[in-house]
Amino acid sequence: MSKNYIDEMKNCIESGRKLKLSKSARILWQTLVHLNNASYWSEWFEASQSLLEDYTATGIHTVLDARDELCRHGIIEYKSMSGTPTQYKLLK
C-alpha cells in the first residue's frame, strides 16, 4: 500500500486534535507513522518497546497507555508475542 508521508502526518495532527487524544497518544501515533514509512508502508511492521520509548522520550507505562488509547479510537492494531518486537498496523 503506497501512502504519502506528509498526508499521513497531517492526518495524525488534525485527527489527534479532533479526537482530543492525549499528548502521548499523538506522539506515539506520529512515531508509528514514521516507522511504517521506514518499512515502506507495510501492512504490519514491527517496533520494539525500547525503540518506542526512545522515539517518544517516555517510559514503558506511558507508551502502553498511549497504545491502548490509539486502539480504543480504532487508529491501530497490534500483536504482541513474548521475545519478539510488537507488530503494529495503522488503521487510520
N, C-alpha and C positions, 0 to 999 in steps of 0.2 A: 504494500500500500504506500503510495507516494503522498507525502504531506509537505506543507510549506512551514518551515521553522518559525518565521515571523508571524504568520497567521495563527499558528498553534500557541505561541507565547501571548499574542493579543487576546486570544480566547481565554487563556488562563487568567489574565489580568482582569478582563471585563466580567467573565463568569464568576470569578472569585469575589469580585465586588458585589455583583448582583445576588449571589448566594450567601453573602456575608460570612465567607469562610474565615477561619482564624488565620493569623499571620503564618503560623507554622504549616497549615494545610496549603496555603498559597505557595509558600517557598518549596514545599515538597512537590507539589504539582509541577511547578516550573522546572525543578530538578529532574523529575521523571520525564518531562517532555525533552529536556536537553539530552538525557541518557538514551531515550528512544531514538532521537535524531542521530546520535552517535552510533546506534545499532542499525542505521539505515531503515528506520520506521518498521522494524519487525513487529509482527502482531504481538508476540510475547518477547520480553527482554529481561535480563537479569540485573539485579543491583543488590549488593550485599548491604547488610545493616551498617557496617562500618563506613562504607562508601557514602551512604545516605547521611549518616551523622556528619561526615566530613563536609559534604556539599552544603548541608543545611546549617552547619555550625551549631548543632543541638545534640542532645543526648538521646539514648535509646527510647526512653518513655515519651519524649516529645515527638519523635519520628513515628512511633507506633500509634500515638493518639491522632496525629495528623493523617496517617494512613487510614485509620478507622473512619475519620471524618470524610475523607475522599470516597471511601467505599459507601458510606451512608448516603452520599449525594449521587451515587452512580457514576463517578468520574473514573474510577479504576477498579480493577480486579487484581487479585494476587494469589499466588500459590507458594506456600512456604513448606519446605521439606528440610528436615534436620540434616546438617552437614553440607548444604548447598546454598548458594545465593537465592534469594527470593525472586520469583518470576513475576513480572508486572505486565498488565495490559491496560492501555489507555482506552477508555470508552467514549469520552467526550473530547 
